[in-house]
Amino acid sequence: MNSALPTSAQWAALMPILFPALAAAVIPLALLDRDAGVQKWIRAGVYAVALFALGASFMFLAELGKQSSQPSYQQLRLDYLAQFTGIFIVVAAALAVLQSWDHFHQEGWVKGETISLLLFSVSGMMVFASTTNLLVLFLGLELFSIPLYALTATLRSRSSSSEGGLKYFITGAVAAACFLMGIVILYGLTGTLDISVMRLQAGTPLADPLFIVGIGLLLVGFLFKVSAVPFHQWTPDVYVASPHPIAGFMSVATKGVAIVALIRAFPGLTAWGPVLGPKVQGVFMLVAVLTLVVANLTALVQTSAKRMLAYSSISHAGYLVLGLVAGTPGALTGMLFYLAIYLAMNMGAFGLFTAFGLVGEKDTYEDLRGLGWKHPLMGLCAALILFSLAGVPPLGGFYGKYMIFKELVATGHVNLAILGVLASLVSMGYYLRFIVALFLQAPTQAQEREATEAPVIQASLARGTVLVGAILVVAGGFMQTVLVDGFAHRAIQGLLGLR
């Protein structure tokens, strides 16, 4: 039995994951002190510890990238793709933590254990994005999913919160069971748990119906986390039930790590051979078409702005899956760029509710009436973020979609590119409805009276995160070359072994 301690290089692969995990373990110990006189300082300390852990992880990952180092430890490999994803996760988590300070104070309570659960989820996501071993992948999946089930039901005073948490738990358990069954089948057929090794055997007689069933069960687990149709039913209820910062984090980080895991598992159609490759492409094609059509049409008829953003999140999964249909290095690079811009867009979009002081069940278009004029800077940020989500040039969201559509045309999938453009045009309908409510609809007399009687809203941190999101959206439209060449392209080159 080898009891040697990890080497310095192996520790380098573990540290970005350990920072948030250790902070998550320490935070509940601080909460044991029930002295009312120090509760305020303990809460501030909890948030400081969380931000320090996330910042330390970010700096460690950035330093690895600067040194062009790709350390590994057993089944975990912190390659360029894992480093990109790790930075993506910790930035999303940091924005969620900052927004949650204002949100939970607006709700009238602050629970430190929610921050602990969020940090455990961050560690699980990093594990999930840093391996091709299916068993470790499953452990990472459960480590980041179980805390999210609890975070969805954080607001126990609202029945919709408990209902959303239970629905997420049940559907998530079914998806996890499918994923685990796929692992069992594939391991029984191939004798390996490494999906990169399984791909080498896909062109052999192992590519029989049972092998395809195993791959299909894996895809169920992946596509559930991506929120792609027909595995999307949980998403609107869960996002509406969750606190706004948690919903934003789930919409960004969960989808992001699932997309990265799909890129690792299916890095181009030729990776799975001439038999299985076209079948997988057909599945991705069908899923993308259904997702774009169902999500965009359903979003048009929503009365809740937050529920609309949930269906918007589903539709963006469709655009990302289109990149897998093309399967070229350019398309995979475009997907990573899209994820980076999507982080800024969606964290900003969900942060708008807290920035405007809309807590509890105040998430309808009616609740947004006139707030764009009342908070002009946030109104401007909202317009930039929503237009970017719709793909209006020259904002970052446009270039994310353009990079994917360009590769679809290059690979002969012109019809899918046209569908993507039409879906973006349809999405303008529900994004404009949000902007119309902010600027072109006056608040009712009841809303004016309530606003006069209510205390002044303190949401400086949430507003700061929304402003950062809007700035990144604009910068992504004018500096996409920096993001693509500096981060996304290198990550895909390393994954595919290109020069």
Secondary structure, 3 states (H helix, E strand, C coil): CCCCCCCHHHHHHHHHHHHHHHHHHHHHHHCCCCCHHHHHHHHHHHHHHHHHHHHHHHHHHHHHHHCCCCCEECCEECCHHHHHHHHHHHHHHHHHHHHHHHHHHHHCCCCHHHHHHHHHHHHHHHHHCCCCEHHHHHHHHHHHHHHHHHHHCCCCCCHHHHHHHHHHHHHHHHHHHHHHHHHHHHHHHHCCCEHHHHHHCCCCCCCCHHHHHHHHHHHHHHHHHHCCCCCCCHHHHHHHHCCHHHHHHHHHHHHHHHHHHHHHHCCCHHHHHHHHHHHHHHHHHHHHHHHHHHHHHHHHCCCEHHHHHHHHHHHHHHHHHHHHHHCCHHHHHHHHHHHHHHHHHHHHHHHHHHHCCCCCCCCECHHHCCHHHHCHHHHHHHHHHHHHHHCCCCCHHHHHHHHHHHHHHHCCCHHHHHHHHHHHHHHHHHHHHHHHHHHCCCCCHHHHHHHHHCCCCCCHHHHHHHHHHHHHHHHHHHCHHHHHHHHHHHHHHHHHCCC
